[in-house]
Amino acid sequence: MLQKIYLAAFCLMLIPLKGFALEPSEKLIFEKNSLYQYIQVIEDTVKKERYVRNQRREMTQGGIYLNAPDKLRFEFTQLLFVSLAFLDGDPNDVLFIGLGAGAMPKYFTVRYPDAIIDIAEIDPDMLDVAQKYFYFKENERMKVHVEDGRLFVKRTKKKYDWIILDAYQNDYIPFHLTTLEFLKEVKSRLKENGVVAANITSPRRNKFFDSMVMTYKKTFPHLAIFKGKKSGNFIFVATTGSENRDRDSVEARARKIQAARRFDIDLEEFASRYEPSEVYEWVGAKILTDDFAPVNLYQHQKSEAQ
Amino acid sequence: MIKFVVFICGAIVMSFEILGSRVLAPNFGSSVFVWGSLISVFLAGLSAGYYLGGRISDINPSSRKLAIMIITSGILFVIFPLYSTPVSDWIFAMDLGVRVSPLLASIILFFVPSVFLGIVSPYTAKLMICSLHTSGKTIGTLYALSTFGSIIGTLITSFYLITLAGVHALIMGQGVLLVAVAIPLYFMNLSCRIEPSGPAGVMSDTK
């Protein structure tokens, strides 16, 4: 009898472990070990939200409000759109590296229906998940290329106005998408006055963040940084144009775009978070190259900049 | 000493494989095809090396010959940075598809070095068996040491070495290490005396 109780207690202990510790309000609706990652689709029945993530909550790759699937659920996805204010005009050709739930391209195409969008995503299962659970749909103007982002950039002959780098595997960026050589390849795919926006996570400022700042700064003449308030995300906005846009001009432009394209996020407030990269630059940080890029290890080492 | 050599070679095989993924990623990405190519080419190289090593160890084996083979592989490692980038760029430019490109690059870059490292285990086994006559224990010990070396090589490389230096510098360092462990082996003068009475000896004599 006692044994049975122990056994029952043991079984109960195991239950919360399933699906990697869900909250009581959360429901696992899909999981799969794809070729590249463990993918989990979770629905929060109280908040009425749906997320796609890897093993842990910190590895959330995207999500939506079930009642308003066209809104942007996460701050970093909203914040990324501030980079539009660095462009002189409307972007015609856009490239996303990394699909996630597909929320950003979906949100963008509604506001810029004329833009041609390419998306490079390495994991075919991530595309399936975006389509099945997050209302993402390809069309003749928005195409997903199931391919390594680096290879897509190297092979494409096309040039883009706006390139968004948001490829993650669990909580890190694959090393070959962080290096000086890669950023130079990205730069070569930019039209004149093109803009690159990158999502860089650094919950506590770490060595990887410092290296990223210096590597971007070495590749691009101008770099502005926007800090997330709700998470450890930073948005890097790098430009190639001859003149550097200051905070005032970015704010003014953000205000204009906000009204013209009916953004339901506060682009102007985001623009006010503008920080020039000098705030974060630290010469002691190592530039990441194809030869030297200890991304994962640097993420776990505290920044030495003070 | 000879056991230490087996351990080091085991460590370098896996360390080189980990670094290999870094060598391939800039031109071929980090898709499952890249990993598949890399792992299968290393295994193919090792199995060819085991076979070849077994065969040549039957012909007057000596620690001096083994040392020369290890030094040759060490030299391949040291000059690796000279040819790895041109070879990768060339295969990238040919654009043979996402599967064939990394496979071909892996064959050209990693097959020959892994054959040489594969030769080491059976060759040292032969050398030690003829001097010790306890073949089971000897072979078991060598297998264990080689694989234990591989574990250490994998861990040290992925947990630590990658933050210390660039991939190319690390590969050159491995080459230097291979040469360094092979030099004392060269002067050890360990060899198999073929006893005239033994049937195996007669056979290999007449060959």
Chai-1 contact restraints between the chains, C-beta under 6 A:
chainA,res_idxA,chainB,res_idxB,connection_type,confidence,min_distance_angstrom,max_distance_angstrom,comment,restraint_id
A,L35,B,V32,contact,1.0,0.0,6.0,A-B,restraint_1
A,D148,B,G29,contact,1.0,0.0,6.0,A-B,restraint_2
A,D148,B,S31,contact,1.0,0.0,6.0,A-B,restraint_3
A,R150,B,G29,contact,1.0,0.0,6.0,A-B,restraint_4
A,L151,B,G29,contact,1.0,0.0,6.0,A-B,restraint_5
A,P174,B,S30,contact,1.0,0.0,6.0,A-B,restraint_6
A,H176,B,A25,contact,1.0,0.0,6.0,A-B,restraint_7
A,H176,B,P26,contact,1.0,0.0,6.0,A-B,restraint_8
A,D290,B,P26,contact,1.0,0.0,6.0,A-B,restraint_9
A,D291,B,G166,contact,1.0,0.0,6.0,A-B,restraint_10
A,D291,B,V167,contact,1.0,0.0,6.0,A-B,restraint_11
A,D291,B,H168,contact,1.0,0.0,6.0,A-B,restraint_12
A,F292,B,G166,contact,1.0,0.0,6.0,A-B,restraint_13
A,P294,B,I162,contact,1.0,0.0,6.0,A-B,restraint_14
A,P294,B,T163,contact,1.0,0.0,6.0,A-B,restraint_15
A,L297,B,T163,contact,1.0,0.0,6.0,A-B,restraint_16
